């Protein structure tokens, strides 16, 4: 019965969303990829909102129900029966009259399994597409025939843009770069590689007196360049998001200086390599939103790059990797060597992370393994030391934010600073 009702709700929401798009004709920017979607969406918002009326989806509203919510209103997350009745009521009324509907919508197109993209494109076809990254072992790959299958599904967003439209592609990811052949639209590339239309150069993770501060880099296009400084977040992934946003800004007629000024206000989303103060005068890198092989590589690169008294990597299971599960976790452990002094694994697949680290020379005495995030939370204060730099990362299902809450210096600010501090997630935490 519940499945039937959800199906009916989807059908009604789909009709309302399509009619709303037809009624107000917003310029739609679609963002997809296996990593970096939400950060890129947020960066685009910061760039464009300085010059345009813009709405983006809050949080992870990128699926069969979430996409409708962004189109129908500025909803933060879904709720129960009364919430959906309100959405249906206001959505229907909005077809007759709505004040100040945004000129631009930034929509995140998630594609966890084959066919998802077709469904979302049938709701709202974008005018401009941005594809972030696929990676050699993408998240959700267990539902596909390999990374090539993921790329085919994500590539449908690029191919949906017709002649005269625009597609923005990450040149550094070969799966994404190849999507240029899927469209007859104008293609703009970004990345660190020479040849990118918008090139990132001079990148650095900034710190002062052992305290991480943020990132800085240059954005180059042709003979022009601007410096960019982003505080509060770390990693090359943030530079990628900023570059993609800058590409969109240029397409919409903005100049590089104004784009750089807008990006200075962009501090990243909670749980995405965000800097937090920790207990015992430690520094936390909160990367708990989700995890995948490409994201783990990026996070450990950040940890390796920064100076610190001692470095701790707290790594949880990566979900939905199918046949790649064991290998991907062992590779993560391998990357810990040279990046962290102490390894803490979380979850059943942590044994593979630990094995990978041990095989490549990480001292056994500096490896700790726990069944879940709650067990880590009970013990972590006995493991960490003053002035440690601590990375916390894992898939959503591992609820790694519970660990951050335990060791952040301002736990009363958790709702503001951490991911999943609402609705069902908090209920599950209490349960």
Buried (B, 14 or more C-beta within 10 A) or exposed (E): EEEEEEEEBBEBBBBBBBBBBEEBEBBBBBBBBBBBBBBBBBBBBBBBBBBBEBBBBBBBBBBBBBBBBBBBBEBEBBBEEEBBEEBBEBBBEBBEEBEEBBBBBBBBBBBBBBEBBEBBBEBBBBBBBBBBBBBBBBBBBBBBEBBEBBBBBBBBBBBBBEEEBBBBBBBBBEBBBBBBEBBEBBBBBBBBEEEBBBBBEEBEBBBEEEBBBBBBBBBBBEEEBBEBEBBBBBBBBBBBBBBBBBBBBBBBEBEBEBBBBBBBEBBBBBBBBBBBBBBEEBBBBBBBBBBBBBBBBBBBBBBBBBEBBBBBBBBBBBBBBBEBBBBBBBBBBBBBBBBBBBBBBBBEBBBBBBBBBBEBEBEEEBBBBBEBBBEBBEEBEEBBBEBBBBBBBBBBBBBBBBBBBBBBEEEEEBEEBBBBBEBEBEEEBEE
